[in-house]
C-alpha cells in the first residue's frame, strides 16, 4: 500500500520529506488495523485514498473492523522508564504528532480516519 502511495505521490510532486513521514504514519495505522481491528486472522479490507488539496496531502484510511476512534486513546506515558511503561499507544501518539490534522468518524459500519499533512518544501541541495 505504501509503495503504491509513494509512486502516486512522486508523480503528483509530493516532496520526499512529506512522503517519509506520511509513509511511516500509514504503516503504523494499517498495522494497527490489521493487528487490533481484524484480530488473529488479520483478514479484512483496508482502503487508502489520497489527494492534494491546496498545499496539503489529504489521506482517507477506511476499514470495516469494529468501531474504534484512535483519537480517543489516552496519551502514552512517555516520562517513565521503558521497564515501567505499558506496551502500546506510541503509534497513535506518533500519528497525532506528525500529522497536521487527524479526524475520525464512524459511518455505515466503516471507520474513517482522515489525515492531513502540509506539503513540505523540498530539502535544499548542496
N, C-alpha and C positions, 0 to 999 in steps of 0.2 A: 504494500500500500504506500509506504513512504517512498519507494523507488518511483512509482507512477506519479506521485505528488511532486517529487523532485524534478522529474522530466517535464511535467507541465509547468512548474514554477520557472524553470530555466527558460523555456520557450516564451513565458509570459513576462520575463525580465525581472523576476523577483531576485533581489540581491542575495548572494550566498550567505551573508551573515544572518539575514532574516530566516532563510530556509534552515540553517543549522539549528536555531532554537525551535522553530516550528516542527522540524522532524523529531527532535527529542520529545516535545510535548505530545505529538501524535503517537509515537512509540509507547510512551508511558500510558496514555489514555486507552489505547487499543489493548495493551497488555492487561490493564485493569478490567476492561470489559470482558475479555476472554476468560481471565482467571477468576474474577469475582462475580461477574454478571452471568456468565454461561456455565459456571461450575466446573465439575470434574471432567465433563466431556469436552468443554470448550467449544461446543457446537452451537453455532448461531451466526447471524449476519451482523456485519458492521459496515456502515456506508460512510464515505467521506466525500463531501463536496467542497470545492474551493472556488473562490472568485476574488477578483480585485475590485474594490470599491474605493474610489478616490486614491488615497495614499496608504491603503490598508489591505492586507491579505485577510480574507474572511473565510473561516472554515466552519462547516457544519458536520458534526460527527453524530451519527444516529445508530441506534441499536434497538433490539426488541427484548432485551433482558428485563429482569424485574426493575421496577421503578427505583431509581437511585439518583439523588442530586448530590454530586460530589462537592458542590459548593457549600453544602450544609455540614460536611465533615469538620470536626473540630481541628484547629491547627495542631500540628505535631509539637511535641516537646523538643525544642532544639537547644535547650540550655543544660539538660542533664548529660551525664556521661553516656557513651554508647551502651555500656553494660546496663544502665538503669532505664533506658528508653524502651518504649513498646515498639514492636515491629510494625511498619506500615505507616501510611499517611504522608510520606515525603513526596510521592509522585504528584498528588493533587496539590500539595503545597507548592511544589516546583512550578506546576502549570499556572497557578494563581499568580506567582511572582513573575513569570516570564511573559505571560500574555498581557496585552494592554486592556482587553476586556474579555470576560468569560460570563456566559449566562446559560442557564439550564431551563428546560421546560419538558413536561411530560404531556404528550398528546396522542390520543388514539393508540395506546399501547406502545408508544415509541419514546425512548429517551432521546432528547436533542440537546447537544452541547454545542454552543456557538462560541468560537474562539476568534478574537480579532488581534492581529499583530501589525503594528505600523511597519511600513517598509523602511528598513534601514538603508542608509546611503551605502554604496559600495565602499569597501575598505580602500584607503589610498594606496597606490602602488609606488614602490620605490625603494 
